[in-house]
Each structure stands twice: as structure tokens, then as C-alpha cells.
Amino acid sequence: MTSSTEGRERPDTADTAAAAARTDGPAVVLVGPPGAGKSTVGAVLAARLGTTVRDTDEDVEKAAGKAIPDIFYDDGEPAFRALERAAVRAALAEHPGVLALGGGAVMDPGVRELLAAHRVVFLDVEMADAVKRVGLDAPRPLLAVNPRQQWRTLMEQRRPHYTEVARATVTTAGRTPDEVAELVLAALESHPA
């Protein structure tokens, strides 16, 4: 069940933080494609909620001892996805703050099942904004050949899963990280645990 959060009055951050603290797991889980701003918005949210941010891509790199592109090239996508699944499972169980998931994590049915019990917000981004934010020439294994077409294809495959797991969708088009964070906080107010 997803609803769009476009603009509301500023929620009371203390109330949002208190509501987040009443349940197990992260205060909020951010999902979305590369360039949606999950890490950047996650840091803003963590500061406002007085908590920490955790990024499962960083957890995967730490566990593997190498960068994600190297995992893909050296070990293959199945090995990366197994590491990612383990990282998501651990973070959902251990981290009480803001959690940013890698863009493809929602493709795993087990991850989607795990996310069902959590406050998930889908950060939806247009390709033009994603290009501005991260560029499509960055070292992203799944975007290595014809990155614009690959990005479109990935979004066609992933969008249904992002919306499936999300309690709310926040469109990031033309918005600053602070503005997106405000909308995420409003979504948390509107869709408590």
C-alpha cells in the first residue's frame, strides 16, 4: 500500500522520532534507484531524528573487502546479491536509525518479505535528475553498457518492487535533500508503524 507525499506542513520531528522508536528495526528504510539520494537524504534524516544512518552497500563492501564493481566483476552478480541479502537482514535486525538500501536489493523476494514489517519510503527519481546527481558514467556494474537505456530498463523492472515494499513514495524531482527529508518525515507521520 503506497501513497504519494508531495507537500504538507512540517511534521514534529520529536513526534516522528518517538513513533519510530516505539517499534523494532530502523526508524525508516529508504529504497530507490541509483541517484535517488538515499545516502544523502538518509544523512539529513538521521541528523533530524537524532540517530545514525547505515548504508547496506557500505556493509557489503566491508564484508567483501572490496568495492561493489569488483565484487560483480570478480565474483559475479549472484555472489553480490547473497552478500546484499545478508547485509539487509543484519541491518534490519540491528540498526535502529535510518537505513539506505542498495538500488537492487528489492529484487530479492526474501528482502521484500523482510521489508514488509518496516517503515519503507521509496525515493522516486527521474532519469535526468539521477544523471545530474551521480552521472551514468560512474562505476556501476549494471549500467556499464548503454547506461541511459540500462537505467530505464532497471527502473521498469524495479519500480513495481519499490512500490510494493513502500508505505509511501516521495518524488525527488527538483528537490533539495532537505526538502526530500521533510517529505519523508511527513510520510512517517502519515504512515506510522
N, CA, C and O of each residue as an XYZ file, in Angstrom:
772
protein
N       0.849     -1.164      0.000
C       0.000      0.000      0.000
C       0.897      1.230      0.000
O       1.674      1.445      0.930
N       0.783      2.030     -1.046
C       1.657      3.174     -1.227
C       0.832      4.420     -1.415
O      -0.219      4.397     -2.055
N       1.310      5.496     -0.857
C       0.694      6.787     -1.146
C       1.797      7.757     -1.461
O       2.942      7.566     -1.052
N       1.462      8.784     -2.177
C       2.448      9.786     -2.565
C       2.430     10.925     -1.568
O       1.367     11.351     -1.117
N       3.602     11.412     -1.229
C       3.726     12.520     -0.303
C       4.363     13.665     -1.061
O       5.566     13.647     -1.321
N       3.583     14.642     -1.410
C       4.098     15.736     -2.218
C       4.358     17.000     -1.423
O       5.362     17.664     -1.682
N       3.545     17.361     -0.504
C       3.793     18.577      0.246
C       2.802     18.712      1.371
O       1.591     18.663      1.154
N       3.307     18.879      2.565
C       2.475     19.012      3.752
C       3.157     19.944      4.712
O       4.292     20.370      4.496
N       2.452     20.254      5.775
C       3.100     21.042      6.807
C       4.205     20.219      7.437
O       4.165     18.989      7.445
N       5.193     20.925      7.966
C       6.326     20.246      8.590
C       5.871     19.440      9.797
O       5.213     19.977     10.687
N       6.214     18.154      9.835
C       5.835     17.326     10.982
C       6.717     17.657     12.185
O       7.799     18.229     12.047
N       6.238     17.291     13.342
C       7.016     17.473     14.553
C       8.051     16.354     14.600
O       7.699     15.187     14.770
N       9.327     16.708     14.450
C      10.404     15.717     14.385
C      10.460     14.882     15.658
O      10.742     13.685     15.594
N      10.197     15.487     16.805
C      10.229     14.739     18.068
C       9.159     13.660     18.068
O       9.410     12.538     18.509
N       7.946     13.993     17.570
C       6.881     13.002     17.499
C       7.247     11.878     16.532
O       6.993     10.705     16.806
N       7.839     12.243     15.409
C       8.251     11.243     14.419
C       9.317     10.330     14.996
O       9.250      9.113     14.825
N      10.296     10.901     15.676
C      11.358     10.095     16.289
C      10.786      9.187     17.367
O      11.199      8.034     17.489
N       9.843      9.693     18.148
C       9.237      8.882     19.209
C       8.448      7.724     18.602
O       8.507      6.600     19.101
N       7.710      8.000     17.522
C       6.948      6.937     16.860
C       7.890      5.885     16.291
O       7.612      4.689     16.372
N       9.001      6.330     15.717
C       9.972      5.395     15.148
C      10.591      4.529     16.232
O      10.868      3.352     15.999
N      10.810      5.089     17.402
C      11.452      4.360     18.492
C      10.527      3.321     19.119
O      11.002      2.425     19.817
N       9.211      3.419     18.885
C       8.268      2.502     19.512
C       8.270      1.113     18.884
O       7.710      0.181     19.461
N       8.874      0.958     17.743
C       8.863     -0.343     17.077
C      10.291     -0.817     16.852
O      11.242     -0.038     16.903
N      10.414     -2.111     16.604
C      11.736     -2.670     16.330
C      12.181     -2.309     14.927
O      11.362     -2.058     14.042
N      13.477     -2.286     14.742
C      14.024     -2.037     13.418
C      14.326     -0.575     13.183
O      14.211      0.255     14.085
N      14.714     -0.275     11.955
C      15.104      1.090     11.611
C      13.950      2.090     11.739
O      12.780      1.724     11.627
N      14.298      3.343     11.972
C      13.304      4.410     12.001
C      12.647      4.537     10.637
O      11.441      4.762     10.540
N      13.438      4.392      9.587
C      12.932      4.414      8.213
C      13.944      3.703      7.322
O      15.152      3.764      7.552
N      13.423      3.028      6.302
C      14.256      2.371      5.297
C      13.995      3.091      3.978
O      12.849      3.217      3.547
N      15.064      3.559      3.342
C      14.952      4.254      2.067
C      15.318      3.312      0.928
O      16.369      2.671      0.952
N      14.440      3.234     -0.072
C      14.700      2.441     -1.264
C      14.556      3.337     -2.478
O      13.896      4.375     -2.429
N      15.184      2.922     -3.570
C      15.086      3.676     -4.812
C      16.296      3.389     -5.678
O      17.237      2.725     -5.246
N      16.267      3.891     -6.901
C      17.341      3.614     -7.855
C      18.592      4.440     -7.570
O      18.567      5.336     -6.726
N      19.683      4.143     -8.270
C      20.873      4.982     -8.157
C      20.522      6.432     -8.508
O      19.825      6.697     -9.487
N      21.015      7.348     -7.698
C      20.762      8.761     -7.942
C      19.526      9.304     -7.271
O      19.235     10.493     -7.394
N      18.785      8.462     -6.560
C      17.576      8.931     -5.873
C      17.917      9.783     -4.662
O      17.091     10.576     -4.210
N      19.132      9.626     -4.129
C      19.533     10.408     -2.963
C      19.381      9.677     -1.650
O      19.293     10.310     -0.598
N      19.347      8.356     -1.687
C      19.128      7.581     -0.464
C      20.182      7.876      0.605
O      19.839      8.084      1.769
N      21.446      7.895      0.225
C      22.518      8.140      1.201
C      22.499      9.584      1.693
O      22.633      9.836      2.891
N      22.333     10.528      0.777
C      22.338     11.943      1.143
C      21.131     12.293      1.999
O      21.272     12.920      3.049
N      19.952     11.892      1.557
C      18.732     12.160      2.319
C      18.778     11.399      3.641
O      18.326     11.899      4.671
N      19.326     10.189      3.603
C      19.452      9.406      4.830
C      20.256     10.137      5.891
O      19.895     10.115      7.068
N      21.344     10.785      5.488
C      22.172     11.544      6.442
C      21.393     12.726      7.012
O      21.491     13.010      8.206
N      20.629     13.411      6.180
C      19.814     14.549      6.654
C      18.760     14.052      7.634
O      18.557     14.646      8.693
N      18.095     12.968      7.279
C      17.076     12.398      8.165
C      17.669     11.968      9.503
O      17.098     12.240     10.559
N      18.803     11.304      9.455
C      19.439     10.846     10.687
C      19.754     12.026     11.605
O      19.533     11.953     12.814
N      20.264     13.100     11.036
C      20.572     14.287     11.841
C      19.303     14.851     12.471
O      19.304     15.217     13.646
N      18.238     14.923     11.709
C      16.976     15.481     12.233
C      16.342     14.589     13.281
O      15.707     15.082     14.213
N      16.506     13.286     13.141
C      15.913     12.351     14.091
C      16.838     12.041     15.268
O      16.461     11.319     16.191
N      18.043     12.590     15.226
C      18.990     12.345     16.313
C      19.463     10.906     16.358
O      19.595     10.327     17.436
N      19.716     10.330     15.203
C      20.136      8.933     15.134
C      21.261      8.810     14.103
O      21.857      9.811     13.706
N      21.542      7.601     13.681
C      22.607      7.367     12.711
C      22.016      6.831     11.411
O      20.858      6.416     11.357
N      22.842      6.852     10.365
C      22.440      6.312      9.072
C      23.358      5.146      8.736
O      24.549      5.161      9.046
N      22.787      4.147      8.103
C      23.554      2.972      7.682
C      23.195      2.677      6.231
O      22.028      2.748      5.844
N      24.198      2.350      5.438
C      24.020      2.078      4.016
C      24.445      0.632      3.760
O      25.589      0.263      4.026
N      23.529     -0.179      3.248
C      23.859     -1.595      3.062
C      24.917     -1.807      1.985
O      25.620     -2.816      2.015
N      25.050     -0.877      1.029
C      26.137     -1.006      0.051
C      27.488     -0.938      0.767
O      28.406     -1.686      0.431
N      27.610     -0.055      1.740
C      28.857      0.036      2.518
C      29.085     -1.239      3.320
O      30.219     -1.703      3.448
N      28.004     -1.807      3.863
C      28.121     -3.063      4.609
C      28.624     -4.192      3.706
O      29.461     -4.996      4.117
N      28.112     -4.245      2.482
C      28.532     -5.278      1.528
C      30.020     -5.122      1.213
O      30.767     -6.101      1.216
N      30.446     -3.889      0.943
C      31.854     -3.655      0.629
C      32.760     -4.033      1.798
O      33.838     -4.596      1.608
N      32.310     -3.718      2.996
C      33.099     -4.061      4.185
C      33.200     -5.583      4.339
O      34.277     -6.107      4.622
N      32.091     -6.286      4.156
C      32.090     -7.746      4.297
C      32.964     -8.415      3.238
O      33.649     -9.398      3.517
N      32.932     -7.873      2.025
C      33.695     -8.479      0.930
C      35.143     -8.018      0.896
O      35.994     -8.685      0.308
N      35.426     -6.890      1.519
C      36.773     -6.340      1.482
C      37.134     -5.734      0.135
O      38.310     -5.588     -0.197
N      36.106     -5.382     -0.639
C      36.359     -4.738     -1.934
C      35.120     -3.974     -2.379
O      34.034     -4.147     -1.826
N      35.301     -3.130     -3.384
C      34.226     -2.301     -3.905
C      33.196     -3.145     -4.653
O      33.507     -4.223     -5.159
N      31.971     -2.639     -4.712
C      30.889     -3.365     -5.376
C      31.214     -3.715     -6.833
O      30.978     -4.853     -7.239
N      31.745     -2.786     -7.633
C      32.075     -3.198     -9.009
C      33.049     -4.381     -9.047
O      32.942     -5.253     -9.910
N      33.993     -4.404     -8.108
C      34.946     -5.516     -8.062
C      34.260     -6.827     -7.674
O      34.631     -7.889     -8.174
N      33.273     -6.762     -6.795
C      32.521     -7.968     -6.427
C      31.811     -8.515     -7.666
O      31.861     -9.713     -7.944
N      31.143     -7.611     -8.413
C      30.449     -8.032     -9.636
C      31.407     -8.678    -10.617
O      31.138     -9.761    -11.137
N      32.532     -8.009    -10.870
C      33.457     -8.483    -11.889
C      34.227     -9.727    -11.455
O      34.447    -10.631    -12.261
N      34.639     -9.780    -10.183
C      35.439    -10.906     -9.692
C      34.593    -12.121     -9.318
O      34.968    -13.260     -9.598
N      33.450    -11.868     -8.685
C      32.669    -12.947     -8.093
C      31.321    -13.184     -8.756
O      30.727    -14.250     -8.592
N      30.836    -12.204     -9.501
C      29.554    -12.327    -10.189
C      28.400    -11.732     -9.407
O      28.478    -11.539     -8.194
N      27.325    -11.445    -10.133
C      26.151    -10.842     -9.509
C      25.519    -11.733     -8.443
O      25.114    -11.209     -7.405
N      25.408    -13.068     -8.639
C      24.809    -13.897     -7.582
C      25.553    -13.776     -6.243
O      24.925    -13.748     -5.185
N      26.885    -13.706     -6.290
C      27.659    -13.550     -5.052
C      27.371    -12.200     -4.412
O      27.228    -12.097     -3.194
N      27.285    -11.155     -5.252
C      26.957     -9.838     -4.715
C      25.579     -9.852     -4.066
O      25.411     -9.336     -2.961
N      24.593    -10.436     -4.738
C      23.220    -10.442     -4.205
C      23.138    -11.219     -2.891
O      22.370    -10.848     -2.002
N      23.916    -12.284     -2.760
C      23.934    -13.033     -1.496
C      24.499    -12.166     -0.369
O      23.964    -12.152      0.739
N      25.578    -11.448     -0.658
C      26.144    -10.529      0.338
C      25.148     -9.426      0.674
O      25.004     -9.043      1.835
N      24.462     -8.920     -0.347
C      23.491     -7.848     -0.141
C      22.330     -8.327      0.736
O      21.910     -7.624      1.655
N      21.818     -9.519      0.451
C      20.715    -10.087      1.233
C      21.118    -10.217      2.698
O      20.343     -9.869      3.589
N      22.317    -10.711      2.949
C      22.804    -10.850      4.326
C      22.959     -9.485      4.990
O      22.647     -9.329      6.171
N      23.436     -8.502      4.240
C      23.613     -7.152      4.787
C      22.268     -6.528      5.149
O      22.141     -5.891      6.195
N      21.274     -6.707      4.299
C      19.941     -6.149      4.581
C      19.343     -6.825      5.803
O      18.803     -6.160      6.688
N      19.439     -8.140      5.849
C      18.890     -8.885      7.002
C      19.529     -8.402      8.311
O      18.825     -8.146      9.288
N      20.844     -8.281      8.329
C      21.547     -7.835      9.540
C      21.174     -6.402      9.904
O      20.925     -6.105     11.072
N      21.132     -5.514      8.913
C      20.834     -4.111      9.195
C      19.411     -3.945      9.719
O      19.181     -3.157     10.636
N      18.462     -4.670      9.155
C      17.077     -4.571      9.634
C      16.961     -5.065     11.072
O      16.150     -4.550     11.841
N      17.764     -6.053     11.436
C      17.719     -6.599     12.788
C      18.484     -5.754     13.799
O      18.119     -5.707     14.973
N      19.542     -5.086     13.348
C      20.455     -4.425     14.293
C      20.364     -2.902     14.341
O      20.655     -2.305     15.378
N      19.972     -2.272     13.260
C      20.114     -0.814     13.154
C      18.809     -0.081     13.484
O      17.796     -0.299     12.820
N      18.825      0.777     14.496
C      17.605      1.494     14.867
C      17.415      2.828     14.142
O      16.372      3.464     14.294
N      18.395      3.256     13.365
C      18.341      4.577     12.739
C      17.754      4.549     11.339
O      16.795      3.827     11.064
N      18.343      5.344     10.465
C      17.918      5.440      9.069
C      18.738      4.443      8.262
O      19.958      4.368      8.409
N      18.061      3.678      7.411
C      18.733      2.648      6.626
C      18.511      2.911      5.141
O      17.374      3.043      4.688
N      19.604      2.984      4.388
C      19.546      3.145      2.931
C      19.941      1.825      2.288
O      21.014      1.288      2.565
N      19.064      1.300      1.420
C      19.349      0.035      0.745
C      19.919      0.282     -0.645
O      19.633      1.300     -1.275
N      20.723     -0.655     -1.108
C      21.203     -0.602     -2.478
C      20.020     -0.671     -3.436
O      18.984     -1.254     -3.118
N      20.185     -0.075     -4.606
C      19.087      0.051     -5.554
C      18.432     -1.250     -5.970
O      17.229     -1.269     -6.232
N      19.186     -2.343     -6.039
C      18.630     -3.613     -6.493
C      18.192     -4.557     -5.396
O      17.714     -5.654     -5.685
N      18.341     -4.165     -4.158
C      18.014     -5.064     -3.044
C      16.571     -5.554     -3.100
O      16.284     -6.688     -2.714
N      15.660     -4.704     -3.579
C      14.242     -5.072     -3.608
C      13.927     -6.157     -4.630
O      12.816     -6.686     -4.640
N      14.877     -6.494     -5.483
C      14.630     -7.537     -6.472
C      14.607     -8.929     -5.840
O      14.096     -9.875     -6.438
N      15.150     -9.051     -4.654
C      15.189    -10.334     -3.952
C      13.874    -10.532     -3.194
O      13.530     -9.712     -2.343
N      13.128    -11.611     -3.490
C      11.856    -11.836     -2.802
C      12.006    -11.927     -1.282
O      11.127    -11.485     -0.542
N      13.119    -12.501     -0.818
C      13.345    -12.594      0.624
C      13.521    -11.232      1.261
O      13.051    -11.002      2.375
N      14.198    -10.320      0.563
C      14.364     -8.958      1.069
C      13.011     -8.260      1.114
O      12.694     -7.579      2.089
N      12.212     -8.426      0.063
C      10.887     -7.793      0.050
C      10.041     -8.290      1.214
O       9.314     -7.520      1.842
N      10.145     -9.579      1.493
C       9.398    -10.143      2.623
C       9.871     -9.534      3.944
O       9.058     -9.197      4.805
N      11.181     -9.396      4.097
C      11.727     -8.775      5.311
C      11.259     -7.326      5.466
O      10.994     -6.873      6.579
N      11.157     -6.607      4.359
C      10.792     -5.194      4.407
C       9.331     -4.964      4.774
O       8.964     -3.861      5.179
N       8.499     -5.982      4.640
C       7.068     -5.834      4.892
C       6.765     -5.337      6.304
O       5.741     -4.687      6.520
N       7.618     -5.625      7.242
C       7.375     -5.235      8.632
C       8.005     -3.884      8.995
O       8.022     -3.508     10.167
N       8.516     -3.159      8.010
C       9.265     -1.932      8.303
C       8.681     -0.710      7.599
O       7.896     -0.825      6.657
N       9.086      0.455      8.083
C       8.670      1.741      7.509
C       9.584      2.041      6.322
O      10.704      2.522      6.495
N       9.099      1.755      5.131
C       9.891      1.903      3.919
C       9.342      3.070      3.104
O       8.135      3.189      2.897
N      10.255      3.929      2.646
C       9.883      5.044      1.772
C      10.675      4.903      0.475
O      11.898      4.762      0.488
N       9.956      4.943     -0.635
C      10.542      4.874     -1.967
C      10.857      6.291     -2.428
O       9.957      7.120     -2.568
N      12.149      6.570     -2.664
C      12.569      7.850     -3.218
C      12.571      7.694     -4.737
O      13.454      7.056     -5.311
N      11.581      8.279     -5.362
C      11.402      8.155     -6.807
C      12.117      9.307     -7.493
O      11.963     10.463     -7.100
N      12.896      8.992     -8.515
C      13.715      9.991     -9.201
C      13.568      9.823    -10.704
O      13.470      8.704    -11.208
N      13.554     10.930    -11.406
C      13.558     10.910    -12.874
C      14.992     10.655    -13.344
O      15.945     10.991    -12.641
N      15.143     10.068    -14.516
C      16.480      9.772    -15.018
C      17.326     11.038    -15.133
O      18.512     11.007    -14.805
N      16.750     12.147    -15.589
C      17.520     13.390    -15.752
C      18.129     13.830    -14.425
O      19.273     14.283    -14.388
N      17.369     13.699    -13.328
C      17.897     14.063    -12.015
C      18.963     13.069    -11.554
O      19.962     13.461    -10.950
N      18.748     11.779    -11.841
C      19.736     10.766    -11.461
C      21.064     11.025    -12.165
O      22.131     10.886    -11.568
N      20.987     11.402    -13.439
C      22.201     11.702    -14.203
C      22.937     12.878    -13.568
O      24.158     12.836    -13.416
N      22.206     13.923    -13.199
C      22.836     15.094    -12.571
C      23.498     14.727    -11.250
O      24.575     15.228    -10.925
N      22.845     13.846    -10.488
C      23.333     13.535     -9.143
C      24.530     12.599     -9.141
O      25.488     12.828     -8.403
N      24.494     11.560     -9.944
C      25.595     10.588     -9.902
C      26.279     10.399    -11.235
O      27.352      9.800    -11.304
N      25.677     10.898    -12.288
C      26.237     10.638    -13.603
C      26.064      9.176    -13.930
O      26.105      8.327    -13.041
N      25.875      8.884    -15.169
C      25.736      7.479    -15.537
C      27.036      6.912    -16.062
O      27.074      5.825    -16.637
N      28.131      7.689    -15.848
C      29.438      7.162    -16.207
C      30.176      6.664    -14.965
O      31.323      6.224    -15.050
N      29.508      6.738    -13.811
C      30.107      6.260    -12.569
C      30.263      4.739    -12.657
O      29.569      4.096    -13.445
N      31.158      4.160    -11.864
C      31.389      2.707    -11.943
C      30.236      1.909    -11.332
O      30.300      1.500    -10.172
N      29.202      1.695    -12.107
C      28.037      0.932    -11.669
C      27.908     -0.259    -12.603
O      27.599     -0.083    -13.781
N      28.136     -1.453    -12.110
C      28.222     -2.634    -12.973
C      27.011     -2.862    -13.867
O      27.166     -3.248    -15.026
N      25.816     -2.630    -13.354
C      24.631     -2.910    -14.147
C      24.332     -1.810    -15.160
O      23.422     -1.945    -15.978
N      25.102     -0.715    -15.106
C      24.895      0.384    -16.045
C      26.093      0.578    -16.962
O      26.243      1.637    -17.571
N      26.940     -0.426    -17.065
C      28.203     -0.284    -17.792
C      28.027     -0.092    -19.297
O      28.797      0.645    -19.913
N      27.042     -0.731    -19.894
C      26.827     -0.622    -21.333
C      25.512      0.123    -21.568
O      24.475     -0.254    -21.023
N      25.560      1.181    -22.384
C      24.388      1.998    -22.687
C      23.654      2.371    -21.397
O      22.527      1.929    -21.179
N      24.286      3.184    -20.538
C      23.752      3.444    -19.207
C      22.346      4.033    -19.171
O      21.558      3.672    -18.297
N      22.014      4.926    -20.092
C      20.666      5.510    -20.062
C      19.591      4.448    -20.329
O      18.579      4.399    -19.630
N      19.810      3.609    -21.332
C      18.842      2.559    -21.624
C      18.805      1.536    -20.489
O      17.732      1.065    -20.114
N      19.967      1.194    -19.944
C      20.012      0.246    -18.829
C      19.266      0.801    -17.615
O      18.555      0.067    -16.929
N      19.434      2.109    -17.352
C      18.743      2.731    -16.215
C      17.234      2.619    -16.411
O      16.507      2.264    -15.483
N      16.765      2.924    -17.626
C      15.321      2.801    -17.920
C      14.843      1.366    -17.718
O      13.799      1.128    -17.110
N      15.615      0.417    -18.232
C      15.246     -0.991    -18.102
C      15.204     -1.414    -16.630
O      14.268     -2.084    -16.194
N      16.227     -1.015    -15.874
C      16.241     -1.339    -14.442
C      15.018     -0.768    -13.739
O      14.399     -1.444    -12.917
N      14.669      0.474    -14.060
C      13.505      1.091    -13.418
C      12.215      0.374    -13.787
O      11.334      0.220    -12.941
N      12.091     -0.063    -15.028
C      10.896     -0.817    -15.427
C      10.788     -2.102    -14.603
O       9.694     -2.496    -14.200
N      11.922     -2.747    -14.358
C      11.934     -3.988    -13.581
C      11.736     -3.734    -12.092
O      11.047     -4.494    -11.412
N      12.339     -2.668    -11.592
C      12.363     -2.445    -10.143
C      11.186     -1.647     -9.599
O      10.779     -1.870     -8.459
N      10.625     -0.718    -10.381
C       9.565      0.152     -9.874
C       8.432     -0.620     -9.186
O       8.010     -0.221     -8.100
N       7.922     -1.714     -9.779
C       6.852     -2.437     -9.087
C       7.276     -2.942     -7.706
O       6.462     -2.998     -6.784
N       8.533     -3.305     -7.570
C       9.011     -3.806     -6.275
C       9.222     -2.661     -5.282
O       8.950     -2.811     -4.091
N       9.705     -1.522     -5.775
C       9.831     -0.355     -4.889
C       8.456      0.015     -4.335
O       8.305      0.247     -3.136
N       7.472      0.068     -5.203
C       6.142      0.472     -4.736
C       5.491     -0.605     -3.870
O       4.698     -0.298     -2.980
N       5.828     -1.861     -4.133
C       5.285     -2.956     -3.322
C       5.728     -2.852     -1.864
O       4.922     -3.037     -0.952
N       7.001     -2.557     -1.647
C       7.532     -2.556     -0.279
C       7.328     -1.233      0.449
O       7.446     -1.183      1.673
N       7.026     -0.167     -0.276
C       6.983      1.168      0.327
C       5.620      1.486      0.932
O       4.574      1.166      0.368
N       5.666      2.117      2.085
C       4.450      2.661      2.678
C       4.124      4.014      2.074
O       2.974      4.452      2.087
N       5.147      4.673      1.543
C       4.957      5.978      0.912
C       6.011      6.169     -0.166
O       7.092      5.581     -0.114
N       5.679      6.998     -1.136
C       6.597      7.366     -2.206
C       6.828      8.868     -2.137
O       5.881      9.648     -2.033
N       8.090      9.264     -2.196
C       8.441     10.682     -2.226
C       9.163     10.932     -3.542
O      10.194     10.322     -3.826
N       8.611     11.832     -4.335
C       9.222     12.208     -5.599
C      10.306     13.238     -5.321
O      10.058     14.245     -4.657
N      11.503     12.986     -5.827
C      12.646     13.850     -5.515
C      12.906     14.911     -6.579
O      13.779     15.760     -6.398
N      12.169     14.878     -7.680
C      12.421     15.774     -8.812
C      12.496     17.239     -8.386
O      11.555     17.791     -7.815
N      13.643     17.852     -8.682
C      13.819     19.269     -8.427
C      13.861     19.661     -6.964
O      13.747     20.844     -6.642
N      14.021     18.706     -6.081
C      14.019     19.000     -4.640
C      15.412     18.830     -4.056
O      16.202     18.006     -4.517
N      15.697     19.626     -3.033
C      16.956     19.502     -2.312
C      16.849     18.331     -1.343
O      15.744     17.878     -1.047
N      17.988     17.830     -0.841
C      17.926     16.770      0.179
C      17.112     17.182      1.401
O      16.399     16.356      1.971
N      17.206     18.446      1.811
C      16.414     18.916      2.955
C      14.919     18.844      2.667
O      14.135     18.438      3.525
N      14.528     19.236      1.465
C      13.110     19.184      1.093
C      12.623     17.742      1.035
O      11.516     17.443      1.484
N      13.432     16.854      0.490
C      13.049     15.446      0.423
C      12.940     14.876      1.838
O      12.013     14.121      2.134
N      13.875     15.231      2.705
C      13.822     14.767      4.097
C      12.533     15.217      4.774
O      11.915     14.444      5.505
N      12.124     16.463      4.535
C      10.864     16.964      5.102
C       9.687     16.105      4.650
O       8.808     15.768      5.443
N       9.682     15.757      3.366
C       8.590     14.942      2.839
C       8.625     13.509      3.395
O       7.580     12.897      3.612
N       9.824     12.989      3.619
C       9.935     11.660      4.228
C       9.393     11.706      5.656
O       8.664     10.807      6.076
N       9.749     12.750      6.399
C       9.230     12.894      7.765
C       7.704     12.997      7.760
O       7.035     12.409      8.609
N       7.158     13.750      6.796
C       5.710     13.842      6.674
C       5.103     12.473      6.364
O       4.041     12.125      6.879
N       5.785     11.707      5.521
C       5.300     10.355      5.196
C       5.291      9.467      6.429
O       4.371      8.672      6.621
N       6.326      9.605      7.273
C       6.373      8.811      8.502
C       5.238      9.188      9.444
O       4.673      8.330     10.122
N       4.907     10.481      9.483
C       3.780     10.937     10.308
C       2.471     10.354      9.787
O       1.625      9.905     10.560
N       2.318     10.367      8.458
C       1.072      9.921      7.833
C       0.919      8.403      7.843
O      -0.193      7.877      7.808
N       2.057      7.708      7.892
C       2.045      6.247      7.825
C       2.834      5.651      8.986
O       3.863      5.014      8.764
N       2.372      5.847     10.216
C       3.119      5.310     11.360
C       3.130      3.779     11.315
O       2.366      3.149     10.584
N       4.011      3.217     12.114
C       4.168      1.765     12.155
C       2.946      1.029     12.437
O       2.965     -0.200     12.495
